[in-house]
Amino acid sequence: MLRHTFTSMILEAGESVVTLARWLGHSGPTITLDHYAHFMPEASGKGRAAVDALLGVVPEYIPDNLARA
């Protein structure tokens, strides 16, 4: 769970998929993309907001699409 959370947050932050694949020990970025592409920067921030809410983190900025949720 921690590995998945770390990976998703790093991808949302804009880290290179190639770099992240190396960090995770994947044989190539395709494997990383197969599992985590939905966490790329253009993906919705709802998952991260859910983790933040679970951890009690108060975000500095709440996107409009999440503020109304």
CHARMM-style PDB file with segment names, atoms N, HN, CA, C and O in Angstrom:
ATOM      1  N   MET     1       0.821  -1.184   0.000  1.00  0.00      PROA
ATOM      2  CA  MET     1       0.000   0.000   0.000  1.00  0.00      PROA
ATOM      3  C   MET     1       0.878   1.266   0.000  1.00  0.00      PROA
ATOM      4  O   MET     1       0.613   2.220  -0.732  1.00  0.00      PROA
ATOM      5  N   LEU     2       1.917   1.252   0.830  1.00  0.00      PROA
ATOM      6  HN  LEU     2       2.133   0.477   1.425  1.00  0.00      PROA
ATOM      7  CA  LEU     2       2.811   2.404   0.899  1.00  0.00      PROA
ATOM      8  C   LEU     2       3.525   2.628  -0.432  1.00  0.00      PROA
ATOM      9  O   LEU     2       3.684   3.768  -0.868  1.00  0.00      PROA
ATOM     10  N   ARG     3       3.952   1.550  -1.072  1.00  0.00      PROA
ATOM     11  HN  ARG     3       3.823   0.624  -0.718  1.00  0.00      PROA
ATOM     12  CA  ARG     3       4.629   1.657  -2.372  1.00  0.00      PROA
ATOM     13  C   ARG     3       3.695   2.271  -3.415  1.00  0.00      PROA
ATOM     14  O   ARG     3       4.106   3.140  -4.183  1.00  0.00      PROA
ATOM     15  N   HSD     4       2.444   1.820  -3.442  1.00  0.00      PROA
ATOM     16  HN  HSD     4       2.111   1.114  -2.818  1.00  0.00      PROA
ATOM     17  CA  HSD     4       1.468   2.340  -4.398  1.00  0.00      PROA
ATOM     18  C   HSD     4       1.178   3.817  -4.125  1.00  0.00      PROA
ATOM     19  O   HSD     4       1.089   4.617  -5.056  1.00  0.00      PROA
ATOM     20  N   THR     5       1.032   4.171  -2.862  1.00  0.00      PROA
ATOM     21  HN  THR     5       1.103   3.521  -2.106  1.00  0.00      PROA
ATOM     22  CA  THR     5       0.766   5.562  -2.495  1.00  0.00      PROA
ATOM     23  C   THR     5       1.947   6.451  -2.887  1.00  0.00      PROA
ATOM     24  O   THR     5       1.759   7.515  -3.476  1.00  0.00      PROA
ATOM     25  N   PHE     6       3.152   6.017  -2.561  1.00  0.00      PROA
ATOM     26  HN  PHE     6       3.306   5.152  -2.082  1.00  0.00      PROA
ATOM     27  CA  PHE     6       4.351   6.771  -2.926  1.00  0.00      PROA
ATOM     28  C   PHE     6       4.416   6.986  -4.432  1.00  0.00      PROA
ATOM     29  O   PHE     6       4.631   8.103  -4.903  1.00  0.00      PROA
ATOM     30  N   THR     7       4.227   5.894  -5.185  1.00  0.00      PROA
ATOM     31  HN  THR     7       4.052   4.987  -4.802  1.00  0.00      PROA
ATOM     32  CA  THR     7       4.324   5.969  -6.642  1.00  0.00      PROA
ATOM     33  C   THR     7       3.295   6.924  -7.216  1.00  0.00      PROA
ATOM     34  O   THR     7       3.620   7.752  -8.067  1.00  0.00      PROA
ATOM     35  N   SER     8       2.062   6.818  -6.759  1.00  0.00      PROA
ATOM     36  HN  SER     8       1.798   6.145  -6.068  1.00  0.00      PROA
ATOM     37  CA  SER     8       1.010   7.679  -7.296  1.00  0.00      PROA
ATOM     38  C   SER     8       1.281   9.144  -6.981  1.00  0.00      PROA
ATOM     39  O   SER     8       1.054  10.009  -7.827  1.00  0.00      PROA
ATOM     40  N   MET     9       1.759   9.432  -5.781  1.00  0.00      PROA
ATOM     41  HN  MET     9       1.943   8.729  -5.093  1.00  0.00      PROA
ATOM     42  CA  MET     9       2.024  10.827  -5.408  1.00  0.00      PROA
ATOM     43  C   MET     9       3.210  11.393  -6.182  1.00  0.00      PROA
ATOM     44  O   MET     9       3.198  12.559  -6.577  1.00  0.00      PROA
ATOM     45  N   ILE    10       4.235  10.569  -6.399  1.00  0.00      PROA
ATOM     46  HN  ILE    10       4.246   9.622  -6.078  1.00  0.00      PROA
ATOM     47  CA  ILE    10       5.399  11.030  -7.158  1.00  0.00      PROA
ATOM     48  C   ILE    10       5.021  11.298  -8.611  1.00  0.00      PROA
ATOM     49  O   ILE    10       5.480  12.281  -9.193  1.00  0.00      PROA
ATOM     50  N   LEU    11       4.200  10.449  -9.201  1.00  0.00      PROA
ATOM     51  HN  LEU    11       3.828   9.650  -8.728  1.00  0.00      PROA
ATOM     52  CA  LEU    11       3.750  10.680 -10.577  1.00  0.00      PROA
ATOM     53  C   LEU    11       2.888  11.940 -10.666  1.00  0.00      PROA
ATOM     54  O   LEU    11       3.040  12.728 -11.600  1.00  0.00      PROA
ATOM     55  N   GLU    12       1.996  12.131  -9.712  1.00  0.00      PROA
ATOM     56  HN  GLU    12       1.872  11.491  -8.954  1.00  0.00      PROA
ATOM     57  CA  GLU    12       1.166  13.334  -9.724  1.00  0.00      PROA
ATOM     58  C   GLU    12       2.017  14.592  -9.577  1.00  0.00      PROA
ATOM     59  O   GLU    12       1.651  15.656 -10.076  1.00  0.00      PROA
ATOM     60  N   ALA    13       3.148  14.469  -8.895  1.00  0.00      PROA
ATOM     61  HN  ALA    13       3.445  13.604  -8.490  1.00  0.00      PROA
ATOM     62  CA  ALA    13       4.050  15.611  -8.721  1.00  0.00      PROA
ATOM     63  C   ALA    13       4.836  15.910  -9.995  1.00  0.00      PROA
ATOM     64  O   ALA    13       5.486  16.951 -10.101  1.00  0.00      PROA
ATOM     65  N   GLY    14       4.771  14.980 -10.974  1.00  0.00      PROA
ATOM     66  HN  GLY    14       4.244  14.135 -10.888  1.00  0.00      PROA
ATOM     67  CA  GLY    14       5.403  15.240 -12.258  1.00  0.00      PROA
ATOM     68  C   GLY    14       6.745  14.566 -12.482  1.00  0.00      PROA
ATOM     69  O   GLY    14       7.446  14.900 -13.437  1.00  0.00      PROA
ATOM     70  N   GLU    15       7.121  13.624 -11.621  1.00  0.00      PROA
ATOM     71  HN  GLU    15       6.551  13.352 -10.845  1.00  0.00      PROA
ATOM     72  CA  GLU    15       8.394  12.921 -11.816  1.00  0.00      PROA
ATOM     73  C   GLU    15       8.363  12.113 -13.108  1.00  0.00      PROA
ATOM     74  O   GLU    15       7.302  11.658 -13.535  1.00  0.00      PROA
ATOM     75  N   SER    16       9.500  11.940 -13.713  1.00  0.00      PROA
ATOM     76  HN  SER    16      10.362  12.309 -13.366  1.00  0.00      PROA
ATOM     77  CA  SER    16       9.640  11.170 -14.940  1.00  0.00      PROA
ATOM     78  C   SER    16       9.280   9.704 -14.697  1.00  0.00      PROA
ATOM     79  O   SER    16       9.680   9.113 -13.693  1.00  0.00      PROA
ATOM     80  N   VAL    17       8.521   9.131 -15.629  1.00  0.00      PROA
ATOM     81  HN  VAL    17       8.197   9.611 -16.444  1.00  0.00      PROA
ATOM     82  CA  VAL    17       8.154   7.717 -15.529  1.00  0.00      PROA
ATOM     83  C   VAL    17       9.401   6.845 -15.640  1.00  0.00      PROA
ATOM     84  O   VAL    17       9.486   5.804 -14.988  1.00  0.00      PROA
ATOM     85  N   VAL    18      10.347   7.247 -16.441  1.00  0.00      PROA
ATOM     86  HN  VAL    18      10.279   8.092 -16.970  1.00  0.00      PROA
ATOM     87  CA  VAL    18      11.596   6.485 -16.601  1.00  0.00      PROA
ATOM     88  C   VAL    18      12.357   6.439 -15.277  1.00  0.00      PROA
ATOM     89  O   VAL    18      12.816   5.379 -14.852  1.00  0.00      PROA
ATOM     90  N   THR    19      12.484   7.577 -14.644  1.00  0.00      PROA
ATOM     91  HN  THR    19      12.111   8.438 -14.989  1.00  0.00      PROA
ATOM     92  CA  THR    19      13.170   7.639 -13.350  1.00  0.00      PROA
ATOM     93  C   THR    19      12.436   6.811 -12.314  1.00  0.00      PROA
ATOM     94  O   THR    19      13.053   6.042 -11.577  1.00  0.00      PROA
ATOM     95  N   LEU    20      11.132   6.963 -12.254  1.00  0.00      PROA
ATOM     96  HN  LEU    20      10.630   7.588 -12.853  1.00  0.00      PROA
ATOM     97  CA  LEU    20      10.337   6.230 -11.274  1.00  0.00      PROA
ATOM     98  C   LEU    20      10.421   4.720 -11.511  1.00  0.00      PROA
ATOM     99  O   LEU    20      10.479   3.949 -10.553  1.00  0.00      PROA
ATOM    100  N   ALA    21      10.427   4.297 -12.758  1.00  0.00      PROA
ATOM    101  HN  ALA    21      10.379   4.923 -13.536  1.00  0.00      PROA
ATOM    102  CA  ALA    21      10.562   2.867 -13.069  1.00  0.00      PROA
ATOM    103  C   ALA    21      11.875   2.317 -12.508  1.00  0.00      PROA
ATOM    104  O   ALA    21      11.917   1.209 -11.975  1.00  0.00      PROA
ATOM    105  N   ARG    22      12.943   3.105 -12.636  1.00  0.00      PROA
ATOM    106  HN  ARG    22      12.909   4.005 -13.069  1.00  0.00      PROA
ATOM    107  CA  ARG    22      14.235   2.686 -12.082  1.00  0.00      PROA
ATOM    108  C   ARG    22      14.160   2.569 -10.568  1.00  0.00      PROA
ATOM    109  O   ARG    22      14.639   1.591  -9.994  1.00  0.00      PROA
ATOM    110  N   TRP    23      13.553   3.576  -9.911  1.00  0.00      PROA
ATOM    111  HN  TRP    23      13.164   4.370 -10.378  1.00  0.00      PROA
ATOM    112  CA  TRP    23      13.431   3.564  -8.452  1.00  0.00      PROA
ATOM    113  C   TRP    23      12.653   2.346  -7.965  1.00  0.00      PROA
ATOM    114  O   TRP    23      12.977   1.761  -6.931  1.00  0.00      PROA
ATOM    115  N   LEU    24      11.618   1.969  -8.724  1.00  0.00      PROA
ATOM    116  HN  LEU    24      11.354   2.444  -9.564  1.00  0.00      PROA
ATOM    117  CA  LEU    24      10.760   0.857  -8.322  1.00  0.00      PROA
ATOM    118  C   LEU    24      11.317  -0.505  -8.700  1.00  0.00      PROA
ATOM    119  O   LEU    24      10.805  -1.532  -8.253  1.00  0.00      PROA
ATOM    120  N   GLY    25      12.365  -0.524  -9.522  1.00  0.00      PROA
ATOM    121  HN  GLY    25      12.781   0.310  -9.885  1.00  0.00      PROA
ATOM    122  CA  GLY    25      12.956  -1.772  -9.949  1.00  0.00      PROA
ATOM    123  C   GLY    25      12.210  -2.435 -11.089  1.00  0.00      PROA
ATOM    124  O   GLY    25      12.385  -3.627 -11.342  1.00  0.00      PROA
ATOM    125  N   HSD    26      11.372  -1.664 -11.781  1.00  0.00      PROA
ATOM    126  HN  HSD    26      11.230  -0.696 -11.575  1.00  0.00      PROA
ATOM    127  CA  HSD    26      10.668  -2.214 -12.947  1.00  0.00      PROA
ATOM    128  C   HSD    26      11.660  -2.385 -14.092  1.00  0.00      PROA
ATOM    129  O   HSD    26      12.634  -1.640 -14.197  1.00  0.00      PROA
ATOM    130  N   SER    27      11.404  -3.371 -14.947  1.00  0.00      PROA
ATOM    131  HN  SER    27      10.613  -3.976 -14.861  1.00  0.00      PROA
ATOM    132  CA  SER    27      12.312  -3.621 -16.061  1.00  0.00      PROA
ATOM    133  C   SER    27      12.230  -2.534 -17.129  1.00  0.00      PROA
ATOM    134  O   SER    27      13.114  -2.440 -17.981  1.00  0.00      PROA
ATOM    135  N   GLY    28      11.196  -1.725 -17.096  1.00  0.00      PROA
ATOM    136  HN  GLY    28      10.478  -1.801 -16.405  1.00  0.00      PROA
ATOM    137  CA  GLY    28      11.054  -0.618 -18.042  1.00  0.00      PROA
ATOM    138  C   GLY    28       9.871   0.255 -17.667  1.00  0.00      PROA
ATOM    139  O   GLY    28       9.022  -0.151 -16.874  1.00  0.00      PROA
ATOM    140  N   PRO    29       9.811   1.456 -18.237  1.00  0.00      PROA
ATOM    141  CA  PRO    29       8.730   2.383 -17.909  1.00  0.00      PROA
ATOM    142  C   PRO    29       7.343   1.898 -18.343  1.00  0.00      PROA
ATOM    143  O   PRO    29       6.333   2.367 -17.819  1.00  0.00      PROA
ATOM    144  N   THR    30       7.289   0.967 -19.291  1.00  0.00      PROA
ATOM    145  HN  THR    30       8.109   0.585 -19.717  1.00  0.00      PROA
ATOM    146  CA  THR    30       5.995   0.446 -19.735  1.00  0.00      PROA
ATOM    147  C   THR    30       5.267  -0.237 -18.585  1.00  0.00      PROA
ATOM    148  O   THR    30       4.052  -0.095 -18.449  1.00  0.00      PROA
ATOM    149  N   ILE    31       5.987  -0.967 -17.770  1.00  0.00      PROA
ATOM    150  HN  ILE    31       6.974  -1.083 -17.881  1.00  0.00      PROA
ATOM    151  CA  ILE    31       5.367  -1.638 -16.624  1.00  0.00      PROA
ATOM    152  C   ILE    31       4.821  -0.600 -15.652  1.00  0.00      PROA
ATOM    153  O   ILE    31       3.711  -0.746 -15.139  1.00  0.00      PROA
ATOM    154  N   THR    32       5.594   0.438 -15.403  1.00  0.00      PROA
ATOM    155  HN  THR    32       6.495   0.556 -15.820  1.00  0.00      PROA
ATOM    156  CA  THR    32       5.138   1.507 -14.509  1.00  0.00      PROA
ATOM    157  C   THR    32       3.877   2.155 -15.070  1.00  0.00      PROA
ATOM    158  O   THR    32       2.912   2.372 -14.337  1.00  0.00      PROA
ATOM    159  N   LEU    33       3.881   2.463 -16.354  1.00  0.00      PROA
ATOM    160  HN  LEU    33       4.665   2.287 -16.949  1.00  0.00      PROA
ATOM    161  CA  LEU    33       2.712   3.085 -16.977  1.00  0.00      PROA
ATOM    162  C   LEU    33       1.494   2.167 -16.956  1.00  0.00      PROA
ATOM    163  O   LEU    33       0.370   2.628 -16.757  1.00  0.00      PROA
ATOM    164  N   ASP    34       1.713   0.877 -17.160  1.00  0.00      PROA
ATOM    165  HN  ASP    34       2.626   0.502 -17.322  1.00  0.00      PROA
ATOM    166  CA  ASP    34       0.598  -0.073 -17.138  1.00  0.00      PROA
ATOM    167  C   ASP    34      -0.137  -0.033 -15.796  1.00  0.00      PROA
ATOM    168  O   ASP    34      -1.358  -0.187 -15.744  1.00  0.00      PROA
ATOM    169  N   HSD    35       0.605   0.173 -14.729  1.00  0.00      PROA
ATOM    170  HN  HSD    35       1.596   0.298 -14.771  1.00  0.00      PROA
ATOM    171  CA  HSD    35       0.006   0.154 -13.393  1.00  0.00      PROA
ATOM    172  C   HSD    35      -0.403   1.524 -12.867  1.00  0.00      PROA
ATOM    173  O   HSD    35      -1.334   1.625 -12.068  1.00  0.00      PROA
ATOM    174  N   TYR    36       0.280   2.576 -13.304  1.00  0.00      PROA
ATOM    175  HN  TYR    36       1.037   2.494 -13.953  1.00  0.00      PROA
ATOM    176  CA  TYR    36       0.103   3.874 -12.657  1.00  0.00      PROA
ATOM    177  C   TYR    36      -0.232   5.040 -13.584  1.00  0.00      PROA
ATOM    178  O   TYR    36      -0.231   6.186 -13.136  1.00  0.00      PROA
ATOM    179  N   ALA    37      -0.516   4.788 -14.847  1.00  0.00      PROA
ATOM    180  HN  ALA    37      -0.516   3.857 -15.212  1.00  0.00      PROA
ATOM    181  CA  ALA    37      -0.768   5.890 -15.790  1.00  0.00      PROA
ATOM    182  C   ALA    37      -1.919   6.785 -15.345  1.00  0.00      PROA
ATOM    183  O   ALA    37      -1.926   7.979 -15.644  1.00  0.00      PROA
ATOM    184  N   HSD    38      -2.877   6.227 -14.644  1.00  0.00      PROA
ATOM    185  HN  HSD    38      -2.871   5.257 -14.401  1.00  0.00      PROA
ATOM    186  CA  HSD    38      -4.016   7.029 -14.198  1.00  0.00      PROA
ATOM    187  C   HSD    38      -3.625   8.070 -13.145  1.00  0.00      PROA
ATOM    188  O   HSD    38      -4.445   8.914 -12.783  1.00  0.00      PROA
ATOM    189  N   PHE    39      -2.384   8.022 -12.649  1.00  0.00      PROA
ATOM    190  HN  PHE    39      -1.718   7.336 -12.943  1.00  0.00      PROA
ATOM    191  CA  PHE    39      -1.913   9.010 -11.689  1.00  0.00      PROA
ATOM    192  C   PHE    39      -1.024  10.080 -12.317  1.00  0.00      PROA
ATOM    193  O   PHE    39      -0.377  10.848 -11.606  1.00  0.00      PROA
ATOM    194  N   MET    40      -0.992  10.130 -13.625  1.00  0.00      PROA
ATOM    195  HN  MET    40      -1.517   9.505 -14.203  1.00  0.00      PROA
ATOM    196  CA  MET    40      -0.192  11.144 -14.294  1.00  0.00      PROA
ATOM    197  C   MET    40      -0.793  12.525 -13.998  1.00  0.00      PROA
ATOM    198  O   MET    40      -1.964  12.615 -13.627  1.00  0.00      PROA
ATOM    199  N   PRO    41      -0.005  13.607 -14.156  1.00  0.00      PROA
ATOM    200  CA  PRO    41      -0.467  14.944 -13.758  1.00  0.00      PROA
ATOM    201  C   PRO    41      -1.828  15.352 -14.309  1.00  0.00      PROA
ATOM    202  O   PRO    41      -2.549  16.100 -13.648  1.00  0.00      PROA
ATOM    203  N   GLU    42      -2.199  14.888 -15.492  1.00  0.00      PROA
ATOM    204  HN  GLU    42      -1.613  14.281 -16.029  1.00  0.00      PROA
ATOM    205  CA  GLU    42      -3.487  15.287 -16.049  1.00  0.00      PROA
ATOM    206  C   GLU    42      -4.646  14.505 -15.442  1.00  0.00      PROA
ATOM    207  O   GLU    42      -5.806  14.824 -15.702  1.00  0.00      PROA
ATOM    208  N   ALA    43      -4.349  13.486 -14.637  1.00  0.00      PROA
ATOM    209  HN  ALA    43      -3.407  13.227 -14.426  1.00  0.00      PROA
ATOM    210  CA  ALA    43      -5.406  12.705 -13.994  1.00  0.00      PROA
ATOM    211  C   ALA    43      -6.034  13.502 -12.855  1.00  0.00      PROA
ATOM    212  O   ALA    43      -5.442  14.458 -12.353  1.00  0.00      PROA
ATOM    213  N   SER    44      -7.202  13.110 -12.467  1.00  0.00      PROA
ATOM    214  HN  SER    44      -7.682  12.333 -12.874  1.00  0.00      PROA
ATOM    215  CA  SER    44      -7.926  13.771 -11.385  1.00  0.00      PROA
ATOM    216  C   SER    44      -7.170  13.658 -10.070  1.00  0.00      PROA
ATOM    217  O   SER    44      -6.448  12.686  -9.847  1.00  0.00      PROA
ATOM    218  N   GLY    45      -7.330  14.625  -9.219  1.00  0.00      PROA
ATOM    219  HN  GLY    45      -7.916  15.415  -9.399  1.00  0.00      PROA
ATOM    220  CA  GLY    45      -6.684  14.622  -7.911  1.00  0.00      PROA
ATOM    221  C   GLY    45      -7.540  14.012  -6.820  1.00  0.00      PROA
ATOM    222  O   GLY    45      -7.216  14.157  -5.642  1.00  0.00      PROA
ATOM    223  N   LYS    46      -8.620  13.336  -7.171  1.00  0.00      PROA
ATOM    224  HN  LYS    46      -8.884  13.219  -8.128  1.00  0.00      PROA
ATOM    225  CA  LYS    46      -9.519  12.785  -6.153  1.00  0.00      PROA
ATOM    226  C   LYS    46      -8.842  11.722  -5.290  1.00  0.00      PROA
ATOM    227  O   LYS    46      -9.066  11.674  -4.081  1.00  0.00      PROA
ATOM    228  N   GLY    47      -8.026  10.882  -5.891  1.00  0.00      PROA
ATOM    229  HN  GLY    47      -7.844  10.921  -6.873  1.00  0.00      PROA
ATOM    230  CA  GLY    47      -7.340   9.850  -5.117  1.00  0.00      PROA
ATOM    231  C   GLY    47      -6.404  10.450  -4.087  1.00  0.00      PROA
ATOM    232  O   GLY    47      -6.361  10.011  -2.937  1.00  0.00      PROA
ATOM    233  N   ARG    48      -5.665  11.446  -4.506  1.00  0.00      PROA
ATOM    234  HN  ARG    48      -5.700  11.802  -5.440  1.00  0.00      PROA
ATOM    235  CA  ARG    48      -4.741  12.090  -3.567  1.00  0.00      PROA
ATOM    236  C   ARG    48      -5.516  12.813  -2.470  1.00  0.00      PROA
ATOM    237  O   ARG    48      -5.115  12.781  -1.307  1.00  0.00      PROA
ATOM    238  N   ALA    49      -6.618  13.462  -2.828  1.00  0.00      PROA
ATOM    239  HN  ALA    49      -6.944  13.488  -3.773  1.00  0.00      PROA
ATOM    240  CA  ALA    49      -7.438  14.136  -1.831  1.00  0.00      PROA
ATOM    241  C   ALA    49      -7.989  13.138  -0.819  1.00  0.00      PROA
ATOM    242  O   ALA    49      -8.101  13.448   0.367  1.00  0.00      PROA
ATOM    243  N   ALA    50      -8.335  11.931  -1.293  1.00  0.00      PROA
ATOM    244  HN  ALA    50      -8.244  11.679  -2.256  1.00  0.00      PROA
ATOM    245  CA  ALA    50      -8.843  10.902  -0.393  1.00  0.00      PROA
ATOM    246  C   ALA    50      -7.761  10.455   0.590  1.00  0.00      PROA
ATOM    247  O   ALA    50      -8.033  10.275   1.777  1.00  0.00      PROA
ATOM    248  N   VAL    51      -6.531  10.277   0.094  1.00  0.00      PROA
ATOM    249  HN  VAL    51      -6.309  10.423  -0.870  1.00  0.00      PROA
ATOM    250  CA  VAL    51      -5.424   9.900   0.973  1.00  0.00      PROA
ATOM    251  C   VAL    51      -5.141  11.023   1.964  1.00  0.00      PROA
ATOM    252  O   VAL    51      -4.929  10.766   3.149  1.00  0.00      PROA
ATOM    253  N   ASP    52      -5.137  12.254   1.492  1.00  0.00      PROA
ATOM    254  HN  ASP    52      -5.309  12.463   0.530  1.00  0.00      PROA
ATOM    255  CA  ASP    52      -4.923  13.392   2.386  1.00  0.00      PROA
ATOM    256  C   ASP    52      -5.986  13.435   3.477  1.00  0.00      PROA
ATOM    257  O   ASP    52      -5.672  13.667   4.645  1.00  0.00      PROA
ATOM    258  N   ALA    53      -7.242  13.212   3.099  1.00  0.00      PROA
ATOM    259  HN  ALA    53      -7.497  13.024   2.150  1.00  0.00      PROA
ATOM    260  CA  ALA    53      -8.328  13.224   4.078  1.00  0.00      PROA
ATOM    261  C   ALA    53      -8.145  12.096   5.092  1.00  0.00      PROA
ATOM    262  O   ALA    53      -8.382  12.286   6.285  1.00  0.00      PROA
ATOM    263  N   LEU    54      -7.729  10.933   4.622  1.00  0.00      PROA
ATOM    264  HN  LEU    54      -7.537  10.778   3.653  1.00  0.00      PROA
ATOM    265  CA  LEU    54      -7.502   9.798   5.505  1.00  0.00      PROA
ATOM    266  C   LEU    54      -6.401  10.105   6.518  1.00  0.00      PROA
ATOM    267  O   LEU    54      -6.489   9.720   7.683  1.00  0.00      PROA
ATOM    268  N   LEU    55      -5.366  10.803   6.055  1.00  0.00      PROA
ATOM    269  HN  LEU    55      -5.295  11.116   5.108  1.00  0.00      PROA
ATOM    270  CA  LEU    55      -4.231  11.135   6.918  1.00  0.00      PROA
ATOM    271  C   LEU    55      -4.438  12.417   7.709  1.00  0.00      PROA
ATOM    272  O   LEU    55      -3.603  12.782   8.537  1.00  0.00      PROA
ATOM    273  N   GLY    56      -5.547  13.100   7.458  1.00  0.00      PROA
ATOM    274  HN  GLY    56      -6.225  12.804   6.785  1.00  0.00      PROA
ATOM    275  CA  GLY    56      -5.827  14.336   8.178  1.00  0.00      PROA
ATOM    276  C   GLY    56      -5.032  15.521   7.692  1.00  0.00      PROA
ATOM    277  O   GLY    56      -4.838  16.482   8.437  1.00  0.00      PROA
ATOM    278  N   VAL    57      -4.567  15.478   6.460  1.00  0.00      PROA
ATOM    279  HN  VAL    57      -4.724  14.698   5.854  1.00  0.00      PROA
ATOM    280  CA  VAL    57      -3.792  16.571   5.886  1.00  0.00      PROA
ATOM    281  C   VAL    57      -4.742  17.650   5.384  1.00  0.00      PROA
ATOM    282  O   VAL    57      -5.718  17.360   4.692  1.00  0.00      PROA
ATOM    283  N   VAL    58      -4.449  18.885   5.735  1.00  0.00      PROA
ATOM    284  HN  VAL    58      -3.656  19.121   6.297  1.00  0.00      PROA
ATOM    285  CA  VAL    58      -5.245  20.007   5.245  1.00  0.00      PROA
ATOM    286  C   VAL    58      -4.488  20.615   4.076  1.00  0.00      PROA
ATOM    287  O   VAL    58      -3.426  21.207   4.268  1.00  0.00      PROA
ATOM    288  N   PRO    59      -5.025  20.474   2.859  1.00  0.00      PROA
ATOM    289  CA  PRO    59      -4.315  20.985   1.687  1.00  0.00      PROA
ATOM    290  C   PRO    59      -4.284  22.510   1.657  1.00  0.00      PROA
ATOM    291  O   PRO    59      -5.218  23.172   2.109  1.00  0.00      PROA
ATOM    292  N   GLU    60      -3.187  23.059   1.113  1.00  0.00      PROA
ATOM    293  HN  GLU    60      -2.428  22.521   0.745  1.00  0.00      PROA
ATOM    294  CA  GLU    60      -3.086  24.504   0.955  1.00  0.00      PROA
ATOM    295  C   GLU    60      -4.023  24.995  -0.137  1.00  0.00      PROA
ATOM    296  O   GLU    60      -4.507  26.125  -0.084  1.00  0.00      PROA
ATOM    297  N   TYR    61      -4.279  24.147  -1.126  1.00  0.00      PROA
ATOM    298  HN  TYR    61      -3.886  23.229  -1.169  1.00  0.00      PROA
ATOM    299  CA  TYR    61      -5.108  24.516  -2.264  1.00  0.00      PROA
ATOM    300  C   TYR    61      -6.055  23.360  -2.580  1.00  0.00      PROA
ATOM    301  O   TYR    61      -5.629  22.209  -2.668  1.00  0.00      PROA
ATOM    302  N   ILE    62      -7.312  23.665  -2.746  1.00  0.00      PROA
ATOM    303  HN  ILE    62      -7.658  24.601  -2.674  1.00  0.00      PROA
ATOM    304  CA  ILE    62      -8.298  22.661  -3.122  1.00  0.00      PROA
ATOM    305  C   ILE    62      -8.823  23.024  -4.507  1.00  0.00      PROA
ATOM    306  O   ILE    62      -9.460  24.065  -4.674  1.00  0.00      PROA
ATOM    307  N   PRO    63      -8.559  22.163  -5.516  1.00  0.00      PROA
ATOM    308  CA  PRO    63      -9.067  22.442  -6.865  1.00  0.00      PROA
ATOM    309  C   PRO    63     -10.587  22.595  -6.861  1.00  0.00      PROA
ATOM    310  O   PRO    63     -11.280  21.954  -6.072  1.00  0.00      PROA
ATOM    311  N   ASP    64     -11.091  23.436  -7.734  1.00  0.00      PROA
ATOM    312  HN  ASP    64     -10.528  23.958  -8.376  1.00  0.00      PROA
ATOM    313  CA  ASP    64     -12.525  23.711  -7.797  1.00  0.00      PROA
ATOM    314  C   ASP    64     -13.349  22.434  -7.930  1.00  0.00      PROA
ATOM    315  O   ASP    64     -14.403  22.314  -7.306  1.00  0.00      PROA
ATOM    316  N   ASN    65     -12.889  21.490  -8.727  1.00  0.00      PROA
ATOM    317  HN  ASN    65     -12.032  21.587  -9.234  1.00  0.00      PROA
ATOM    318  CA  ASN    65     -13.678  20.264  -8.935  1.00  0.00      PROA
ATOM    319  C   ASN    65     -13.737  19.395  -7.681  1.00  0.00      PROA
ATOM    320  O   ASN    65     -14.597  18.520  -7.586  1.00  0.00      PROA
ATOM    321  N   LEU    66     -12.840  19.618  -6.716  1.00  0.00      PROA
ATOM    322  HN  LEU    66     -12.141  20.330  -6.793  1.00  0.00      PROA
ATOM    323  CA  LEU    66     -12.864  18.859  -5.474  1.00  0.00      PROA
ATOM    324  C   LEU    66     -13.545  19.626  -4.351  1.00  0.00      PROA
ATOM    325  O   LEU    66     -14.075  19.025  -3.416  1.00  0.00      PROA
ATOM    326  N   ALA    67     -13.532  20.937  -4.442  1.00  0.00      PROA
ATOM    327  HN  ALA    67     -13.101  21.425  -5.201  1.00  0.00      PROA
ATOM    328  CA  ALA    67     -14.132  21.761  -3.392  1.00  0.00      PROA
ATOM    329  C   ALA    67     -15.629  21.536  -3.306  1.00  0.00      PROA
ATOM    330  O   ALA    67     -16.220  21.670  -2.235  1.00  0.00      PROA
ATOM    331  N   ARG    68     -16.242  21.195  -4.426  1.00  0.00      PROA
ATOM    332  HN  ARG    68     -15.761  21.086  -5.296  1.00  0.00      PROA
ATOM    333  CA  ARG    68     -17.685  20.996  -4.456  1.00  0.00      PROA
ATOM    334  C   ARG    68     -18.083  19.554  -4.190  1.00  0.00      PROA
ATOM    335  O   ARG    68     -19.268  19.250  -4.054  1.00  0.00      PROA
ATOM    336  N   ALA    69     -17.102  18.668  -4.115  1.00  0.00      PROA
ATOM    337  HN  ALA    69     -16.139  18.916  -4.225  1.00  0.00      PROA
ATOM    338  CA  ALA    69     -17.417  17.228  -3.950  1.00  0.00      PROA
ATOM    339  C   ALA    69     -17.899  16.899  -2.551  1.00  0.00      PROA
ATOM    340  OT1 ALA    69     -18.200  15.742  -2.258  1.00  0.00      PROA
TER     341      ALA     69
END
